[in-house]
């Protein structure tokens, strides 16, 4: 028998594990807000947390470019693909001017597995925009880590007012909020 107490699942005597259960809006182990719960552990983890609004030194600074304009082959759109996409972005350019390296350099909560969000992850940010903290301007889009199309000078972004997905020139500066995947409080 398991007993749930204030978000913690405890197995009574004889059980060896304690697992923290997170709800949407809870503070995650990296100090961000939980914006997604897959309901069970998947290949990438179970939860997604989004970095706090002050992650880049101010409230959502509009300092980030997607990357250089040449094509990035293989970026993906679904929830749980930010690691793959961020790896591809960094392989193209490791400049901190771009979203891949900027997200990966973030170490909120002492965690080093922050990524530039996939479109699926970013859509969860929009669906749970109240968890995102202060936004400098709802009218600006936030970068996802997916290229718009092969051989394209554009990336995908999403507006936090209405969820509109945008095609944005890779060299344009706009907002970005790192995400990280985790399964429990230790990772």
C-alpha positions in Angstrom: 0.0 0.0 0.0 1.3 3.5 -0.9 0.3 6.6 1.0 0.4 10.1 -0.6 1.5 12.9 1.8 1.9 16.4 0.5 3.1 15.4 -2.9 5.4 12.6 -1.6 4.6 8.9 -2.2 6.0 6.8 0.7 6.0 3.1 0.8 5.4 2.0 4.4 7.9 -0.3 6.3 9.6 -2.8 4.0 9.4 -0.5 1.0 12.8 0.9 0.0 11.9 3.8 -2.2 10.6 7.3 -1.7 9.6 9.2 -4.9 8.7 12.8 -5.1 5.5 13.4 -7.1 5.4 16.8 -8.9 2.3 18.7 -10.0 2.1 21.4 -12.7 3.3 24.6 -11.0 5.5 23.0 -8.4 9.1 24.1 -8.2 11.3 21.4 -9.8 14.7 20.3 -8.5 16.4 22.8 -10.9 14.5 25.7 -9.4 12.2 26.1 -12.4 8.4 25.5 -12.6 7.0 22.1 -13.6 5.0 22.5 -16.8 4.5 18.9 -17.8 4.0 15.5 -16.3 4.0 12.5 -18.7 2.3 10.4 -16.0 5.0 7.8 -16.1 8.7 7.5 -16.8 9.5 7.7 -20.5 12.9 7.4 -22.3 13.6 11.1 -21.7 12.2 11.3 -18.1 8.7 12.1 -16.7 8.6 15.8 -16.0 9.6 19.0 -17.8 10.5 22.1 -15.8 11.0 25.6 -17.4 13.8 27.9 -16.1 12.7 30.8 -13.9 12.1 34.2 -15.6 15.4 35.5 -14.2 17.5 32.6 -15.6 19.5 34.9 -18.0 20.3 37.6 -15.4 17.1 39.7 -16.0 13.5 39.2 -16.6 13.3 37.3 -19.9 15.9 39.1 -21.9 15.5 39.3 -25.6 19.1 38.5 -26.4 19.0 35.1 -28.2 19.3 34.1 -31.8 18.4 30.7 -33.1 21.7 30.1 -34.8 23.6 30.6 -38.0 21.4 30.6 -41.1 22.7 27.3 -42.6 20.6 24.2 -42.4 20.5 21.9 -39.3 19.5 18.4 -40.3 17.3 16.4 -38.0 15.7 18.7 -35.5 12.5 17.2 -34.0 9.2 18.7 -32.8 7.8 16.3 -30.1 7.9 16.6 -26.4 11.2 15.0 -25.1 13.4 15.9 -28.1 15.1 19.0 -26.7 18.3 17.2 -25.9 18.7 15.9 -29.5 17.8 19.3 -30.9 20.2 21.2 -28.6 23.0 18.8 -29.4 22.4 19.5 -33.1 22.4 23.3 -32.5 25.6 23.2 -30.6 27.3 21.0 -33.2 26.6 23.8 -35.7 27.8 26.6 -33.5 28.9 26.7 -29.9 28.5 30.5 -29.6 26.6 31.7 -26.5 24.8 34.1 -28.8 22.6 31.2 -29.9 19.9 29.3 -28.0 21.6 25.9 -27.9 24.7 26.9 -26.1 23.0 29.5 -23.9 20.5 26.9 -22.7 23.1 24.2 -22.1 25.3 26.7 -20.1 22.5 27.4 -17.7 23.1 25.6 -14.3 20.0 26.6 -12.3 19.6 24.5 -9.2 23.1 23.1 -9.8 21.7 21.1 -12.7 23.6 20.9 -16.0 21.0 19.3 -18.2 19.1 22.4 -19.4 18.1 22.5 -23.1 16.5 24.8 -25.7 12.9 23.6 -25.8 11.5 21.5 -28.6 8.2 22.8 -30.1 6.3 20.3 -28.0 8.0 21.5 -24.9 7.4 25.1 -25.8 3.8 24.4 -26.4 3.5 23.1 -22.8 5.0 26.4 -21.7 2.2 28.2 -23.5 -0.5 25.8 -22.1 0.9 26.6 -18.6 1.9 30.2 -19.2 0.9 31.1 -15.6 3.9 28.9 -14.5 6.4 30.9 -16.6 6.6 33.8 -14.1 7.0 37.3 -15.4 7.2 37.7 -19.1 8.7 40.9 -20.5 6.1 41.1 -23.2 3.5 38.6 -24.1 3.6 39.8 -27.7 7.1 38.5 -28.3 7.7 34.9 -29.4 10.0 32.4 -27.7 12.4 30.2 -29.6 12.0 26.5 -30.0 14.9 24.3 -30.9 13.5 23.2 -34.2 14.5 24.5 -37.6 11.4 25.6 -39.7 12.3 23.4 -42.7 15.4 21.7 -44.2 17.8 24.2 -45.8 15.9 27.1 -44.2 17.1 30.4 -42.7 14.2 30.2 -40.3 13.4 28.6 -37.0 10.2 27.9 -35.1 9.0 30.1 -32.3 5.8 30.5 -30.4 3.9 33.5 -29.0 2.8 33.2 -25.4 -0.4 35.3 -25.8 -2.2 33.0 -28.2 0.0 30.0 -28.8 0.6 31.0 -32.4 3.6 29.2 -33.9 5.8 31.5 -36.0 8.4 31.2 -38.6 11.2 33.5 -37.4 14.5 34.4 -39.1 17.4 32.6 -37.3 19.4 35.8 -37.0 16.6 37.7 -35.2 16.9 38.2 -31.5 14.0 37.0 -29.4 13.3 35.3 -26.1 14.2 31.8 -25.0 13.5 29.9 -21.8 15.5 26.6 -21.2 13.8 23.5 -20.1 15.0 20.3 -18.5 13.7 16.7 -18.2 13.8 14.8 -15.0 12.2 11.8 -13.2 12.6 12.6 -9.5 14.2 15.1 -7.1 17.7 13.7 -7.5 18.0 14.4 -11.3 
